[in-house]
Amino acid sequence: MDTLNAAILSVGDELLKGMTVNTNASSIGRMLTEMGYRVSMEISVGDNEEEISEALKLLICKANVIIVTGGLGPTPDDRTIAGTAKALKRKIVDDPGLRKIAERRMKNKSDYLLSHQSQKIEGAVIIENLSGTAQCQFVKEKNTDIYLLPGVPEEADWIMKNRLSKNLRLRGKKAEYRVKLFDMYESQIFLALSEKFTKTDIDKIAFLPSYGSVTLVSKEKKLIEYAKEKFAEKNVIPYGCKIEEELLKLLLLKRLTLSLAESCTGGMIGKMLTDIPGSSRVFKGGIIAYSNEIKEKILKIEDKVIIKYGAVSREVSERMAMNVTRVFNTDASISVTGIAGPNGETKEKRTGLVYISTCYKEKIVTVKKEFSGDRNSVREKSAGIALYNLLRRVQHE
């Protein structure tokens, strides 16, 4: 069966004005790709009934599945239902079930707001959103499935994972073969695969970068099996598992404890670890040593070392890792110091320069990385690779 096409329509003036980053499109695109769809188009439009309608008409001609986010709220500028109804030439009707949900979740609101939130497209199926007031609507137009989701990222994400995932996977014929590779760039993987496969073959692989890793997804088993063998040392966890969770499991199994000293990641690694229930059995604590003052006073790094080598240096990174194990009395530690940007770079040290140290069995291993991307991208890559580096050491040493 040919791969089905999917499209994403993002609605909201705030997206076009640059007031809000469109995180929905990237997260939904990633999920659809993993389910086996080819995401062929993504369009952003304002809160305008005519623009929503025209965009939908275009996408219906090109996609088997359309995910629309935003514009489902109770205020007059929420025009997604009206725009969709216009595109499909359907009526807008009041739904008693939606009215009950609105009254329960929007207490003391005006009748106008409640009425607006109670509307649905004629023939639409309501998919309940437990985390908000705007409910998801599903309509089918010939061979195209259209899902209307709220624009709040947390709500859209919850609905995709808990309400739509099963049906979307069944229709998309979920790609069965995948592998997650850490500490590699897409270009590196592509060149390595090019030694054995043609570009036509490689085009059958979806490359999904995230947190210092790249996930390869394909319906061609031979491609993924080759990647697993070729990059065995980069494939340290089963697909679908989290690097932080696998590290905690292994440390717990070996009855080891962990501490962190974070600078440019600003507590990101600590959050990843503490998002896992039961992490306190392994993770004792961390220090966000963002300023030199904290590096000196709490982590006991001599000021002359910072002056001589700079806060972003191998020497400081290694002292951060060693000294934080002493502060928390742990068996292992991770430290990260770098320049996430956009400020702080010098001629010698550019944005994206990061030193990552792991301390394990009283031995420190440090890697120097030069990441590309914006501030958050540098931080995410640093966090992912820091966890990967320690996991590999604990697995093999």
For each residue, the residues with C-beta under 8 A, 3 or more apart:
1: 173
2:
3: 36 37 38 219
4: 36 37 38 64 65 171 172 173
5: 37 38 39 40 62 63 64 65
6: 32 37 38 39 40 63 64 65 66 67 172
7: 39 40 41 42 43 59 62 63 65 66 67
8: 24 25 28 29 32 39 41 42 43 66 67 68 69
9: 42 43 44 45 52 55 56 59 66 67 68 69
10: 15 22 24 25 42 43 44 45 68 69 70 151
11: 15 44 45 46 47 52 68 69 70 71 79 80 83 151
12: 15 16 20 44 46 47 70 71 151
13: 16 17 46 47 77
14: 17 19 20
15: 10 11 12 19 20 22 44 70
16: 12 13 44 45 46
17: 13 14
18:
19: 14 15
20: 12 14 15
21:
22: 10 15 25 26 44
23: 26 27 153
24: 8 10 27 28 69 70 149 151 153 156
25: 8 10 22 28 29 42 44 69
26: 22 23 29 30
27: 23 24 30 31 153 156 157 160
28: 8 24 25 31 32 67 69 156 160
29: 8 25 26 32 33 39 42
30: 26 27 33 34 208 210
31: 27 28 34 35 160 161 165
32: 6 8 28 29 35 37 39 65 67 168 172
33: 29 30 36 37 38 39 206 208 217
34: 30 31 174 175 178 206 208 215 217
35: 31 32 165 168 169 172 174 175
36: 3 4 33 169 172 173 174 175 219
37: 3 4 5 6 32 33 64 65 168 172
38: 3 4 5 6 33
39: 5 6 7 8 29 32 33 42
40: 5 6 7 62 63
41: 7 8 59 62 63
42: 7 8 9 10 25 29 39
43: 7 8 9 10 55 58 59
44: 9 10 11 12 15 16 22 25
45: 9 10 11 16 48 51 52 55
46: 11 12 13 16 51
47: 11 12 13 71 77 78 79
48: 45 51 52 79 83
49: 52 53 79 82 83 86
50: 53 54 83 86
51: 45 46 48 54 55 83
52: 9 11 45 48 49 55 56 71 79 80 82 83 84 86 87
53: 49 50 56 57 83 84 86 87
54: 50 51 57 58 87
55: 9 43 45 51 52 58 59
56: 9 52 53 59 60 66 68 83 84 87 88 146
57: 53 54 60 61 87
58: 43 54 55 61 62
59: 7 9 41 43 55 56 62 63 66 144
60: 56 57 63 66 87 141 142 144 146
61: 57 58
62: 5 7 40 41 58 59
63: 5 6 7 40 41 59 60 66 144
64: 4 5 6 37 143 144 145 171
65: 4 5 6 7 32 37 144 145 146 147 168 171 172
66: 6 7 8 9 56 59 60 63 144 145 146 147
67: 6 7 8 9 28 32 147 149 160
68: 8 9 10 11 56 71 80 84 146 147 148 149
69: 8 9 10 11 24 25 28 149 150 151 156
70: 10 11 12 15 24 80 149 150 151
71: 11 12 47 52 68 77 78 79 80 81 83 151
72: 78 80 81 134 135 137 148 149 150 151
73: 78 117 133 134 150 151
74: 78 102 106 109 113 114 116 117 133 134
75: 78 113 116
76: 116
77: 13 47 71
78: 47 71 72 73 74 75 81 116
79: 11 47 48 49 52 71 82 83
80: 11 52 68 70 71 72 83 84 148
81: 71 72 78 84 85 92 119 120 121 137 148
82: 49 52 79 85 86 92
83: 11 48 49 50 51 52 53 56 71 79 80 86 87
84: 52 53 56 68 80 81 87 88 121 139 146 148
85: 81 82 88 89 90 91 92 121 122
86: 49 50 52 53 82 83 89
87: 52 53 54 56 57 60 83 84
88: 56 84 85 121 139 141
89: 85 86
90: 85 121 122 123 139
91: 85 121 122
92: 81 82 85 119 120 121 122
93: 119 120 121 122
94: 98 99 115 118 119
95: 98 99 118 119 120 126
96: 99 100 118
97: 100 101 126
98: 94 95 101 102 117 118 119 120 126 135
99: 94 95 96 102 103 114 115 118
100: 96 97 103 104
101: 97 98 104 105 128 133 135
102: 74 98 99 105 106 109 113 114 117 118 133
103: 99 100 106 107 114
104: 100 101 107
105: 101 102 132 133
106: 74 102 103 109 113 114 117 133
107: 103 104
108:
109: 74 102 106 113 114
110: 113 114
111: 114 115
112: 115 116
113: 74 75 102 106 109 110 116 117
114: 74 99 102 103 106 109 110 111 117 118
115: 94 99 111 112 118 119
116: 74 75 76 78 112 113 119
117: 73 74 98 102 106 113 114 133 134
118: 94 95 96 98 99 102 114 115
119: 81 92 93 94 95 98 115 116
120: 81 92 93 95 98 124 126 137
121: 81 84 85 88 90 91 92 93 124 137 139 148
122: 85 90 91 92 93
123: 90 139
124: 120 121 137 138 139 148
125: 137 138 139
126: 95 97 98 120 135 136 137 138
127: 135 136 137 138 147 159 163 164
128: 101 135 136 163
129: 132 133 134 135 136 150 155 158 159 163
130: 158
131: 154 155 158
132: 105 129 150 152 155
133: 73 74 101 102 105 106 117 129
134: 72 73 74 117 129 150 152 155
135: 72 98 101 126 127 128 129
136: 126 127 128 129 147 148 149 150 159 163 164
137: 72 81 120 121 124 125 126 127 147 148
138: 124 125 126 127 145 146 147 148
139: 84 88 90 121 123 124 125 146 148
140: 144 145 146
141: 60 88 144 146
142: 60
143: 64
144: 59 60 63 64 65 66 140 141
145: 64 65 66 138 140 171
146: 56 60 65 66 68 84 138 139 140 141
147: 65 66 67 68 127 136 137 138 164
148: 68 72 80 81 84 121 124 136 137 138 139
149: 24 67 68 69 70 72 136 155 156 159 160
150: 69 70 72 73 129 132 134 136 155 156 159
151: 10 11 12 24 69 70 71 72 73 155 156
152: 132 134 155 156
153: 23 24 27 156 157
154: 131 157 158
155: 129 131 132 134 149 150 151 152 158 159
156: 24 27 28 69 149 150 151 152 153 159 160
157: 27 153 154 160 161
158: 129 130 131 154 155 161 162 163
159: 127 129 136 149 150 155 156 162 163 164
160: 27 28 31 67 149 156 157 163 164 165
161: 31 157 158 164 165
162: 158 159 165
163: 127 128 129 136 158 159 160
164: 127 136 147 159 160 161 167 168
165: 31 35 160 161 162 168 169
166: 169 170
167: 164 170 171
168: 32 35 37 65 164 165 171 172
169: 35 36 165 166 172 174
170: 166 167 173
171: 4 64 65 145 167 168
172: 4 6 32 35 36 37 65 168 169
173: 1 4 36 170
174: 34 35 36 169
175: 34 35 36 178 206 217 218 219
176: 219 221
177: 217 218 219 220 221 223 224 225
178: 34 175 215 216 217 218 224 239
179: 215 216 224 227 228 231 235 239
180: 213 214 215 216 235 237 239
181: 184 189 213 214 215 216 227 231 234 235
182: 212 213 234 235 236 243 384 385 388
183: 212 213 234 385 388 389
184: 181 188 189 213 214 231 234
185: 188 189 214
186: 189 190 207 209 214
187: 190 191
188: 184 185 191 192
189: 181 184 185 186 192 193 207 214 216 227 231
190: 186 187 193 194 202 207
191: 187 188 194 195
192: 188 189 195 230 231
193: 189 190 196 197 201 202 205 223 226 227 230
194: 190 191 197 199 202
195: 191 192
196: 193 226
197: 193 194 201 202 223 226
198: 201 202
199: 194 202 203
200: 203 204
201: 193 197 198 204 220 223
202: 190 193 194 197 198 199 205 223
203: 199 200
204: 200 201 218 219 220 223
205: 193 202 216 217 218 220 223 224
206: 33 34 175 216 217 218
207: 186 189 190 214 215 216
208: 30 33 34 214 215 216 217
209: 186 213 214 215
210: 30 213 214 215 380 384
211: 243 380 381 383 384
212: 182 183 380 381 382 383 384 385 388
213: 180 181 182 183 184 209 210 243 384 388
214: 180 181 184 185 186 189 207 208 209 210
215: 34 178 179 180 181 207 208 209 210 239
216: 178 179 180 181 189 205 206 207 208 223 224 227
217: 33 34 175 177 178 205 206 208
218: 175 177 178 204 205 206 221 223 224
219: 3 36 175 176 177 204
220: 177 201 204 205 223 224
221: 176 177 218 224 225
222: 225 226
223: 177 193 197 201 202 204 205 216 218 220 226 227
224: 177 178 179 205 216 218 220 221 227 228
225: 177 221 222 228 229
226: 193 196 197 222 223 229 230
227: 179 181 189 193 216 223 224 230 231 235
228: 179 224 225 231 232 235
229: 225 226 232
230: 192 193 226 227
231: 179 181 184 189 192 227 228 234 235
232: 228 229 235
233: 236 392
234: 181 182 183 184 231
235: 179 180 181 182 227 228 231 232
236: 182 233 243 246 388 391 392 395
237: 180 241 242 243 246 391
238: 241
239: 178 179 180 215
240:
241: 237 238 245 246
242: 237 245 246 272 276
243: 182 211 213 236 237 246 247 384 387 388 391
244: 247 248 269 272 273 275 276 387
245: 241 242 248 249 276
246: 236 237 241 242 243 249 250 391
247: 243 244 250 251 258 387 390 391 394
248: 244 245 251 252 258 273 276 278 279 282 283
249: 245 246 252 253
250: 246 247 253 254 391 394 395
251: 247 248 254 256 257 258 282 331 332 394
252: 248 249 255 256 281 282
253: 249 250
254: 250 251 394
255: 252
256: 251 252 282 330 331 332 394
257: 251 282 283 284 328 329 330 331 332
258: 247 248 251 273 282 283 284 330 331 332 333 334 390
259: 283 284 285 286 324 325 327 328 330 332 333
260: 269 270 273 283 285 286 287 324 333 334 335
261: 286 287 289 299 320 321 323 324 333 334 335 336
262: 265 266 267 268 269 270 286 287 288 289 335 336
263: 266 288 289 290 295 311 312 320 335 336 337 338
264: 312 336 337 338 339 340 354 378 379 382
265: 262 268 269 336 379 382 383 386
266: 262 263 288 290 379
267: 262 270 271 286 288
268: 262 265 271 272 379 380 382 383
269: 244 260 262 265 272 273 286 334 336 383 386 387
270: 260 262 267 273 274 283 286 288
271: 267 268 274 275
272: 242 244 268 269 275 276 383 387
273: 244 248 258 260 269 270 276 279 283
274: 270 271 279 280 283
275: 244 271 272 279
276: 242 244 245 248 272 273 279
277:
278: 248 281
279: 248 273 274 275 276 282 283
280: 274 283
281: 252 278
282: 248 251 252 256 257 258 279
283: 248 257 258 259 260 270 273 274 279 280 286
284: 257 258 259 328 329 330
285: 259 260 328
286: 259 260 261 262 267 269 270 283 324
287: 260 261 262 294 298 299 324 327
288: 262 263 266 267 270 294
289: 261 262 263 294 295 298 299 320 337
290: 263 266 294
291: 294 295
292: 295 296 303 306 311
293: 296 297
294: 287 288 289 290 291 297 298 299
295: 263 289 291 292 298 299 301 306 311 316 320
296: 292 293 299 300 301 302 303 306
297: 293 294 300
298: 287 289 294 295 327
299: 261 287 289 294 295 296 319 320 323 324 327
300: 296 297 323
301: 295 296 305 306 316 319 320 323
302: 296 305 306
303: 292 296 306 307
304: 307 308
305: 301 302 308 309 315 316 319
306: 292 295 296 301 302 303 309 310 311 316
307: 303 304
308: 304 305 315
309: 305 306 313 314 315 316
310: 306 313 316 349
311: 263 292 295 306 316 337
312: 263 264 316 337 338 339 349 353 354 355
313: 309 310 316 317 337 355
314: 309 317 318 355 357 366 368
315: 305 308 309 318 319
316: 295 301 305 306 309 310 311 312 313 319 320 337 355
317: 313 314 320 321 335 336 337 355 356 357 366
318: 314 315 321 322 335 357 364 366
319: 299 301 305 315 316 322 323
320: 261 263 289 295 299 301 316 317 323 324 335 337 357
321: 261 317 318 324 325 333 334 335 357 358 359 364 366
322: 318 319 325 326 333 359 364
323: 261 299 300 301 319 320 326 327
324: 259 260 261 286 287 299 320 321 327 328 330 333 335 359
325: 259 321 322 328 329 330 331 332 333 359
326: 322 323 329
327: 259 287 298 299 323 324
328: 257 259 284 285 324 325 333
329: 257 284 325 326
330: 256 257 258 259 284 324 325 333
331: 251 256 257 258 325 360 361
332: 251 256 257 258 259 325 358 359 360 390 394
333: 258 259 260 261 321 322 324 325 328 330 358 359
334: 258 260 261 269 321 356 357 358 359 386 387 389 390
335: 260 261 262 263 317 318 320 321 324 356 357 358 359
336: 261 262 263 264 265 269 317 354 355 356 357 382 383 386
337: 263 264 289 311 312 313 316 317 320 354 355
338: 263 264 312 352 353 354 355 369 378 382
339: 264 312 344 345 349 350 351 352 353 354 378
340: 264 344 351 352 354 375 376 378 379 382
341: 344 345 351 352 374 375 378
342: 351 374 375
343:
344: 339 340 341 351
345: 339 341 349 350 351 353
346: 349 350
347:
348:
349: 310 312 339 345 346 353
350: 339 345 346 353 370
351: 339 340 341 342 344 345 378
352: 338 339 340 341 369 370 371 372 373 378
353: 312 338 339 345 349 350 368 369 370
354: 264 312 336 337 338 339 340 368 369 370 371 378 381 382
355: 312 313 314 316 317 336 337 338 366 367 368 369
356: 317 334 335 336 366 367 369 382 385 386 389
357: 314 317 318 320 321 334 335 336 364 365 366 367
358: 321 332 333 334 335 364 365 366 386 389 390 393
359: 321 322 324 325 332 333 334 335 362 363 364
360: 331 332 363 365 390 393 394 397
361: 331 397
362: 359
363: 359 360
364: 318 321 322 357 358 359
365: 357 358 360 389 393
366: 314 317 318 321 355 356 357 358
367: 355 356 357 385 389
368: 314 353 354 355
369: 338 352 353 354 355 356 381 382 385
370: 350 352 353 354
371: 352 354 377 378 381 382
372: 352 377
373: 352 376 377 378 381
374: 341 342 377 378
375: 340 341 342 378 379
376: 340 373 379 380
377: 371 372 373 374 380 381
378: 264 338 339 340 341 351 352 354 371 373 374 375 381 382
379: 264 265 266 268 340 375 376 382 383
380: 210 211 212 268 376 377 383 384
381: 211 212 354 369 371 373 377 378 384 385
382: 212 264 265 268 336 338 340 354 356 369 371 378 379 385 386
383: 211 212 265 268 269 272 336 379 380 386 387
384: 182 210 211 212 213 243 380 381 387 388
385: 182 183 212 356 367 369 381 382 388 389
386: 265 269 334 336 356 358 382 383 389 390
387: 243 244 247 269 272 334 383 384 390 391
388: 182 183 212 213 236 243 384 385 391 392
389: 183 334 356 358 365 367 385 386 392 393
390: 247 258 332 334 358 360 386 387 393 394
391: 236 237 243 246 247 250 387 388 394 395
392: 233 236 388 389 395 396
393: 358 360 365 389 390 396 397
394: 247 250 251 254 256 332 360 390 391 397
395: 236 250 391 392
396: 392 393
397: 360 361 393 394
